[in-house]
Amino acid sequence: MNRAYITQQNIVFALAFALTILIAFDFLPRVLAFAVFGLYGGYMLVAPVTRGTELFVRAIPLFIALPLAETFDNFNMWRALIIILAVRLVLAQGRWRKIVKPLRNRTELFHWMRTNWMETFGIVYFIIAALSLYVAPDTTAGIKRLIYLGNAALLFIVVRWLIAERRSYLISLSKNFAFSAAVVVIFGFIQFLAAYFVPAWRFHHWWGSIVSRNLYGQEWANIVLDFGNTWFSYSGDTLRLRMFSLFPDSHSFPMYVLMALPALLVAGAVAMPRLRQFVEAPRRMPVRTLLLHWRVGLATAGLAVMLLALILTGTRGIWISVVAALCALPLIAFWGRAHRLAGLLSLVALLFVLMFPVYQAVVTFPQFQETDAASNAGFSRIRSLIDFSETSNQGRVYIWRTTIESIERTPVWGVGIGNYPIVLSESISASRMGASAHNLYLHIASTVGLVGFIAFLGIAGGVVRSAIVIMRRNGRSLYALYAATALFSLAWIAGYSMTDAALFDERALLAFMLVLGTFAGLHQHDFKRTSV
């Protein structure tokens, strides 16, 4: 083994990773989750903030709930760990003075607001969400949601600050983010293969009562066992597992992998000189020459497997939303002046489409020890995209209509943040079971009103503006590659969000904050010399 990999960070991660897996699969008691927390937290307290943040990013999909009490065993350790990182960041080297400096001068404050769209609209969104508590039927639920969002936003602050100080830190973060995505995809395929050897009832009971409980707490285990989950689908007449890996459902898993795509390409360019040459070289390298290089070919095969994992989630919104990602390519090519990167990303989209015949071949083999093959299983699932008589589609249409009616009744403040179940005349506790508008935009507008929704659109506009600035300012570089790929991935997720609100799930939200923080940090580094 290369001794360069034997570092304190890697040793801590390896120990924590091993304990997490042994706890998840019930080989060790849940109480040892505190040992995992101690390993992560201890390292983050003594190591440099940059190293601690790298470890945090690598471990996002592996953070588990701490069994604090019998009736409160779902507090995920990331919520305390990110506070440790944020406090250390602010206190180190007098950074807190730089934070409060713009507040002392009105001119500096307005200049900061004009040049930091994402942060400004994010603060406005948070303020409006807080004001919506005045109309919220359940104020406690709203306060919990605000604390949750604020907790996750700390990752944005940490990443933004570190990359703004040293933008090459993007490479270290990308390597760790890419590693985490590779780990969960590998677990996803192991999980998918396991479905061929056990009956469905055994898989459902074991993963719900053991793995889900050990990772997320007893309350979530009860929900997925008694109230439903997104783990299975009927393709044709055959029951299929929808790959979800170590995630709670099959919606947040593909979103996490998509948001890791820019990190994967940056890490790949760093590891493969030929790919980096394609990105950075002044002269255009033929795509044929790039793909014929054996290391790039091997990496392409790995990317194809990862894209196949997205398809095997059975999440139809992810399938169709590749169209939204394609719509981002002209923006990248012409406004961002990154024609070469747009061409590279079009190949990624093409590779995704080419994986559907592989998916069709895979689903012809029955799972869960069923004896009948379903040769039309893949086509059946695809056809259901436009079948409005299908149960899931009918339910979504009903929820969308009900949510729009709620927005018409309460357009200013909505029903209050954290109170969406009120829209469907359900109890607030239904939010823990995944009650949502099945549309991120309707969900936001119905809970915090149209003004809050406009603030959210302002955040999205800040993302696009930052991406264009980064691509124009950095030209042919890894930073432009990250910005272009992240815009491509976020457009894909924006399209998917028309049919789901999974962006607020823990791991997806942390990945989102990581990507936004990277954008903001790179933009902060460049905005003084570039304007759009």
N, C-alpha and C positions, 0 to 999 in steps of 0.2 A: 504494500500500500504506500502511496505517496505520502511522505511525512508532512507535506504542506497542508494536507487535509486534517491532520491531527491537531486541532486547535481547541481551545476552551469552549468556543461557541459550538463547534461540531460535537464535542463530547457531551455538552449539556443537552443539545438537541437530540442526540442519539439516545441518551438515557430517558429523556422525557418522552420521546417517540415510542420507545419500547414499553414504558410504563403505561402510556395512553392506550396502545393496542391491547396490552394484556388486561387492562381494566375494561376496555370496551367489550372484549369478547369473554369477559367474566372469569379470567384466569386469576385475577387479583381483585381484592375488595375495593369498592368505590372510595373508601376513606383515603386510599393512596393517591387520589386526585390532589390532595393537599401537598403531597411530595412533588408531584408534577408542577404545581403552582410554585412551590419553594424553589425548584430548579430554575424555572423561568424567571421568577421574581428576583431571586438572589443574583443571577447573572445580570439582569437589567439594572440592579442597584449599584453594582461595582464596575461593570464594563462601561466603556464609552457609549454615549447615547447612540452613535451611529451603529455600533455593533449590536446593541440591544434592540434597535429598530429592525435590523436585518433579521434577527432571531424571531421577533414578533411577526414579521411578514411571512417568514418561512412556516410558521406554526399556525397561521390563521385557520386553516381547515381542521386543525388537530386540537384546538382549545376545547376543553370539556367543562361540564358544570361541576361546581363544588357542592357536595352534600352538607350544607351548613346546618340544616336541621331536617327532621323527618318530614315536616310540612313545607320546607323551603330548601329544595335540593336542586334548583335549576339556575342558580347564579353562575354565569359563565365566567371563567377566570380572566378572559381578555379584558373585561370591564375594569378590573383592578390593575392589570398589567399596563394598560395604555395610560392610566393615570400616573403610574410610576415614571414612565417615559416622558410624559408631558411635564411633570413637575421637575424632573432632572434637566430637561431641555431649557425650561424657563429660568431656572435658578443658575444654570451654568454660565459663566463668563458674562454675567450681567445682562443677559438677553432681555430680561423683563423691562429694562430701561428702554430698549428699542421698541418694545410693544406699546408702552404708554406714551412714547414721544409724540406720535401723530395726534394724540388726544389733547395735547397741550396747545396746539396751534391750529386754528380753524383752516388756514390756508393749506397746511400740510395734510389735514384730515380730508379736505375735499379733493386734493391731489391724489391721495391714497385711494379714495373711493372711485375716482375716475379711471385709475390705472389697474384696479383690482376688482373686476366685475364679479367674478365668482364669489369672492369673500363678501363683497358688499351685498349682493342679492341673497347670499346665504344668511347673513345677519338679519336682513329684512324678513326673510322667510321665517326665521326662528322667532322674531319679535311678533309677527302676525300670528304664528302658531300659538304663542303664549297668550296673546290677546283673545284668541278663540276660546280660551278656557272660560271666559265670562258667559258663553252660551252653552258650554258643554254640560250635558246632563250628569256625567260622571267626571268630576274634576280630578279625582285621584288617578283615573286611567289616563287622562290627558297629561298630568304631571309626570307620570311614569314614562310616557312616550317622549316627552321633552327631554327628560334625563337620559333616556336611551339614545336619542339622536345626538345630544350634546356629548355623550360619552364616546360615540363612534366618531364624531367630528374631531376629537382630539388627535386621531391618527392623521387626519388631513393637515392639522396644524404642524404636527411633528415632521411629517414628510415634506411639506411645503418649505418649512424653515431650513431643514437640512440640505435639500436640493438647491434652494436659493443661495445658500452659503457656498456650496461646492456641487456644481451640476453634474460632475462626473460620478457623483454618488448614485446617480440613476442606474449605472451599470451594476453596482453591488445589489441594489434593491431588485433589479430585474432578474438577476441570477437566482435570488432567494424566492421571488414570486413565481418564477418559472419552475423551480424545483417543487414548490408546494402544489402547483397544478399537475405536474407529472406524477406526484405521489397519489393524488386523489383519483387521477385517471387510471392508474395501475390498480388501485383498490376497486375502482368501478368495474373493471374487466374481471377481476377475481370474483367480485360479487355476482356479476352477470353469469359467469361460468358455473358458480355454485347453484344457480337456479335450474341447471340441467340435472342435478343429482338428488334433489329433495322435493317433496310435494309442496304445493303452495301454502297449505295451512301451517306446515312446519316452519317454512321460511318466514311467513308473516308473524307467527307467534314468537319465534326465536329472535328475529330482528327487532320486533316491537317491544317485547318484555325484557330483553336482555341488552342488546346493543343500544337501542334508543334510550332506555333508562339510564345506562351507564354513561352515555355521551351527553344527554340533554335533561335528564331528570325524570322522575316518576310521572309528572303531569303530562309530559309529551308522550311518554309510553302509553298512558291511558288513552290519549287522543287518537294515536295511530292504530291502537288495537280496537277501540270501541266506536270511534266517530268517523274514521276514514283517513285515507292518505292518498298520495299520488304515486304509489310504488308499482301499481299494476295497470294494465290496460287489456282490452279485448281487441286483438287484431284478427279480423275474420271471426272464427269461432274458437280461437285459441287464446288462452291466458298468457300474457307476456309480462316479464319484469321490465320496468322502465328504469334504466340505470340511474342511480342516485349516489352511489359511493358512500362516503362517510357523512354526507349531508342529510338534513332531515327530510328532504323531499326532492323530487325530480325537476323542480323549477329553479331553485337556487344553485344547484350543481352546474348546469350549463352556463348560467350567467357568470359564475366564478371563472370557469374555464375560458369564456370569451374575454373577460376582462384581463386575464393573464396572457392573452395572445400577444399584445405589444411587448411584454416582458420576454416572452419566448423568442420573438424575432430578434430583439436586441441581444439577448444572451446568445442566440445562435450566431449572430453576426460577429460577436466578440470571439466566439470559439472557432469560427470558420473564416479564415482570411478571404476565401473566394467570395462568400456572401458579403463580407464587409467591403470588398473591392467593388462589388456590384452596386452597393449603396453609395460609396464615397468617391469612386473613381470619376475623374472629369469626363473620360470617354465612355460611351455606352457599351456595356458588355452584353452580347447576345444572351437571351434567356436560355437558349439551347446549351451554350457553353457553361452557364452556371449550373444547370440541372444535371449535366453529364458528369460533373465532379462527384466522386464517390461519397465524400462526406456530406455534401449538400443533398445528394440523392438519399442517403440514409436519414438525414434530418427531415427531408420531405416525407419519407415513409412514416416517421414518428409523428409528424404533423397530421398526416392522413389518419392515423390511428386516433389521434386526439379529436379530430373532426368527426370521425365515426362514433366516438363516445357521445358527442352532442346529439347525433341522430338516434343513437340507441336509448337516449332518455325518453324517446317517444313524445317529446314536447313539441307539438305541432307549430306553436307560435315561434319557436326557435327556427324551425325548418323554413317557414314562409318569410321570416324577417330577414333572411339573407338578401332579399330584395332591397330592404332599407339600407343595408350595408353597401350594396352596389350603388345606391343613390348618392352615397358620400364620396364616391370616387371622382366625379367631376369637380367637386369642391376641393379635393386634395390635389387634383391635377392642375386646375386652372387658378383658383384663388390661392392655394398653397404653393403653386409653382413646383410641384413635386410629381412630374409625369412618370418618372421611373418608379417611384414608390406606388403610385396608383396602379401601374401595370403589375407590379409584384403582388399587390393585394387582390387584384382581379384574378390572379392565379390561385390565391388562397380560396376565393369564393368558388372558382371552378373545381378545385379539389374537393370542396365540401359537397358540391352537386354530384361529383363522380363517385362519392361514397354511398349514394343511395342504392345502386345495384348491389353493392356489398351488403348493405342493410337488408335488402330484399332476400339475398341468399341466406343471411344469418337467420332471419325469422321464419324460414321454411322448416327449421328444425324445432320440434316442440320442446317446451321447457316444462319444469315441474313434474317430470315423469309421466306426462301425457303421451298417449300413443299415436294420436292423429296429427299428421303434419298439416300445416296451413300454407299452401303455396301462394295464396292470395293475401296473406297477413299484412305484408308491407303495403301493397296497393290499397287494401282496405283502410289502413290507418291514414294514408295520404288522401284518399277520397273523402274521408270524414272532415277534411278541412272546409269543404264547401257544402257539407250535408247539414242543413239547418234543422233537420228533424232529429239529429243525433242528440242524445241526452245532455252531454256536456255543453254543446253549442246552445241548446235551448236554455239551459241554466244561465249561461253567460248573457244571452240576449235579455233575459228577464232582469238580471241584476243590473245591466247597463241602463235599461229603461227606468228602473226604480231609482237608480243613482241620479240620473238626469233630472227626474222629477224632484228629488231632494235638493239638487243644486238650484232649481228654479224657485223653490220655496225659501231657501236660505242662501242667497248668492253672495252675501258679504262675508260672513264669518263661518259659514258651513255649520255642521253639527258639533264642531269642536274636535281638535286633534285627539286621536286615540279613541274616538267614539263612533267609528264607522258602523259597528253593528246596529246602532240606532236607525240607520238608513233602511236596513232590512227588517226592522222591528224585532231584532234579536237582543239577547242580553249582552252586556259588555264582555262577558267571559268568552263569547264566541270569537273574539279577536284572537285568542290564544289558539283556537282551532283553525285559524287561517281565513277567517271571514274578511273579505276584501271586495273591492269593486271589480276585480279581475280586469282592471285597466288602471294603470298607475296615474294617469292624468285625471280621470274621473274620481279616483280615490282621493287625490290631493284636493281637487276642487270641492268635493263634497265635505271634506273634514275641516279645511282651513279657509274655504271661500275662494272666490275668483281672484281677489287681490293676492292671496298667498300663492295661488296657481301662477299668476303672472310673475311673481318673484321666483318661483321655480323655473319658469321659462327663461328668466334672466340669468339664472345659474347655467342653464343649457347654452344660452347665447354666449356667456363668458367662456364656456368650454370651447366652442367653435372659434371664437376670437383668439383665444390663447393658442389653439392648434395652428391657426393660420400664421400668427406671429412667429411661432417657433419654427414652422416649416420655412417661412420666408427668410428668417434671420439666420438659420443654421444650415440652409441649403442641403448639400449632400453630407449628412452626418448621422450618427446613431440617434441624436436628439430629434432630428426630423423624422427618422424611421419610427421612433416611439410615438411622436405626435400624430403621424399619419395613421399608424396602425390603431392607436387608441381611439382616434376619431372614427375609424372604420368599425371597430368593435362596439363603441358606444352607440353608433347609429344602428347597428344590429340589435343592441339591447333596447334602444328607444323604440324600434319597431315591435319587438317582442312585448314591450310594456303596454302596447295597445290591448293585449289579451291577458295580462297578469300584473300584479303589483308586488312581485317577489323581490324587488330591489330593496325592500325594507327588511328582508330576512338578514340575520346577523352576519353571516359570512359574505353574502353578496354585498351588503352595505359596507362592510369593512374593505372589501376589494374596490368598491366604488370610491370610497374616501381615499384609498391609496392612489388610484388613478387620477382623481381630481387634485390631490395634493401634489402629485408629480407634475401635472399640467401647470398648476399655480406656481410651483417652485421654478420650473424652467421659464415660465413667462416673467416672473419677477426678476430673473437674471437678465432678461433681454428687453424689457419694455422701455427702458430709458433710451435705447438706440433705435427702436422700431415702433411704428404706429400703424394702425389699420384704419 
